[in-house]
Amino acid sequence: MELLRLDHPLDDIGPDAVLVVALDGWTDAGDGGSAAAGRLRETFTPVPLGRFPSDALFDYRDRRPALSINRGVLGDPDWPEVTIELLSPPSGPPLILVCGAEPDLAWQGFASDLAELCAKVGAGRYVGLGSVPGPIPHTRPVHIIATSSDTELLDRMGRPHEEMVVPASCQVALETVLRDAGLDTLGLWVRIPHYVAGEYPEAARALLEQLSSHIGTPVDLSSFDEDVAENRARLDVAAEGSEEVREHVAQLERLYDAEAEAERLATASGSTPSSPAITEEQVPSADDLAAEIERFLQGRND
């Protein structure tokens, strides 16, 4: 392996391990994947497996490490990192968890090393955890879109019906490399409200629910309940306090409901869903809506 440095014997990894990846960046909106990975680490004690040298993966001028200065005394830099750990749930397969900061550099080398690691330990499955912004109102449940090497799995989960060309994230690029290496791949992507800044705990809960169902590893999700309720109440207050925000959310609700109805009718008839009555071009600007919400919440804090 070109970059990966192993710190733990691979013999300790049991059969049929699953590679689970959650990296920050633009495909981690609302910290969905990162928070889900954090919950896995809290639930199943992690054992360090290896590390990628940070100098090989990161442009520190773009992702500068934080550094404390206490009365002129320098602390230690908080270097960005990608951790690789083994989780051994009491039921279900072993998990090789890769999480942390999205690499700036060496994406192909990073992916090649992880593919080689999977080959060495006999891991034949990959699950990616992520989240992306979309025209979703916070008053409706999040839903997951999937990418996969398994067309039958995509059909069961519900395929995205449109073709898109998007800037790739490292995690998406990694999935293509693992697919070409022969792994069964599944990328789970929660769509969250595009106007929400900060954490969106419902995303992490939805990802872990789907992961648990897919690999057969129970995960207690009750710890998210309070955070989800508090976040919903916070956004509800912001929407009710501003006529502009309230109308924007109502417009998103109409789009969401129209898409859901089109999907229901298409599923019943076996056809492709038609376009909803409201198009995404009619969706309010995420920047404008987020700014209005933040202005309102700041006013309440003042």
Stockholm file with secondary structure:
# STOCKHOLM 1.0

chainA/1-302         MELLRLDHPLDDIGPDAVLVVALDGWTDAGDGGSAAAGRLRETFTPVPLGRFPSDALFDYRDRRPALSINRGVLGDPDWPEVTIELLSPPSGPPLILVCGAEPDLAWQGFASDLAELCAKVGAGRYVGLGSVPGPIPHTRPVHIIATSSDTELLDRMGRPHEEMVVPASCQVALETVLRDAGLDTLGLWVRIPHYVAGEYPEAARALLEQLSSHIGTPVDLSSFDEDVAENRARLDVAAEGSEEVREHVAQLERLYDAEAEAERLATASGSTPSSPAITEEQVPSADDLAAEIERFLQGRND
#=GR chainA/1-302 SS CCSCEECSCGGGSCTTCEEEEEECSTTBGGGHHHHHHHHHHHHSCCEEEEECCHHHHCCTTTSCCBCCEETTEECCCBCCCEEEEEECCSSSCCEEEEEESCCSSCHHHHHHHHHHHHHHHTCCEEEEEEEEEESCCTTSCCEEEEEESCHHHHHHHCCCCSCCCCCCCHHHHHHHHHHHTTCEEEEEEEEEETTCCSCCHHHHHHHHHHHHHHHTCCCCCGGGHHHHHHHHHHHHHHHHTCHHHHHHHHHHHHHHHHHHHHHHHHHHHTSCCCCCSSCGGGSCCHHHHHHHHHHHHHHHHC
#=GC SS_cons         CCSCEECSCGGGSCTTCEEEEEECSTTBGGGHHHHHHHHHHHHSCCEEEEECCHHHHCCTTTSCCBCCEETTEECCCBCCCEEEEEECCSSSCCEEEEEESCCSSCHHHHHHHHHHHHHHHTCCEEEEEEEEEESCCTTSCCEEEEEESCHHHHHHHCCCCSCCCCCCCHHHHHHHHHHHTTCEEEEEEEEEETTCCSCCHHHHHHHHHHHHHHHTCCCCCGGGHHHHHHHHHHHHHHHHTCHHHHHHHHHHHHHHHHHHHHHHHHHHHTSCCCCCSSCGGGSCCHHHHHHHHHHHHHHHHC
//
